[in-house]
Amino acid sequence: MLMLAVVMGCGMAHAQIVTTPYSKMGYGLLSDNASGIQRSMGGVGYAMRGGRIVNVMNPASYAHVDSLTFLWDVGVDLTNLWSEENGNKGYNFGGGLDYLTGHFKVAKRVGASFGLIPYSSVGYSYGGDIAGGSDSRSGSGGFNQLYVGVGYEPVKNLSVGVNLAYLFGTTSNTTLVQTSSTSYFNRIMKIRDWNTQIGLQYSLPLRQGNDMLTVGAVYQPKKSFHGDAWGTSYDSQDNKVDTVDFTSMGGNYEQPTSIGVGVSYNVNRRLTIEADYTLQKWSDAKYHPISGFESQNMRFDDRWKVAAGLQYTPNKRGSYVGSMMFRAGVFYNHDYLNFGGNNVRDYGASLGLGLPAPGSKTTVNLGFEWRHRQTTPVHLITENYFNITLGINFNELWFWKSRIR
């Protein structure tokens, strides 16, 4: 079962499709490791813990899975995009597999998780007329993380954890120019590397244990990527393919130091409110542009994000409607991409429902998200997204021992 899930996940690793020219530069659009539940709450999760959620955002949370259960969480994403540039409007649709994760108890105070999650995504297609012909530009691919993680609670209410991931994937950015001849340009980046993340959570019971205040933090160290990057070009008049600026990524391409902190407050196990802050020092990370293929006007800025969200369950042991989970959230993201002095920024709001499956502990999570993206101070391309996220959280009793009578 585990091997089948991993193979299926790897085979669908690039099924998710983004549709934005902003994914053309750098490593594409970055992911925050948020599940469908967390995206419905604005993308929070550093201080989130519980026995029925797989929280990859903070591996310290793994220590708190229920002892008798095995959790599977699978999410898919559907996206509608409306864009506008200089009065020209566009429409795109995309979607696919978002993530595949599992979570189980290893021993007392020790939990583990594994799965396949996105690191970044590239996807766009556009074109137009030029003097004497036309050009078209497209991009595809992305980077994914096949991870395993463990969380441990050394003392009551304090947990620590670590994720170890194999980072892999390829991105391709293509320009096709057709005039009296045909010219083809392609920028390719391939990563094969390891990645780590450590986390910490501490909970403080309040009001005689009816409420819980939790703080969480994660840290990801700066490191060089390992892999290769290069460009290829072709001209029909020469009828040959040339490789341009083949570069080993080690020492030339880097991931920055990243930190995240969050605080959550749970009221009587019914209402949970959380706020998170993320900082990634991309301005300190090396990035080697492929000569002749990438704009010299592109640079990296520090990425920071603030998010807040809530979840409310009226009565877990009451009627079906009472046991449903209602979610909402908002976020603002100052992204890492900068085009000619214009930083990419996006903000949005989300709503979601957790629908318990009758007769089991499995939950169907449905989320709706609106997102607005543009550059500032000059608005180069304005984009509006409507995302639908469907996640299924399978909760199975794998470790129950039946009595012999």
Order of alpha helices (4+ residues) and beta strands (2+ residues): alpha-beta-alpha-beta-beta-beta-beta-beta-beta-beta-beta-beta-beta-beta-beta-beta-beta-beta-beta-alpha-beta-beta-beta-beta
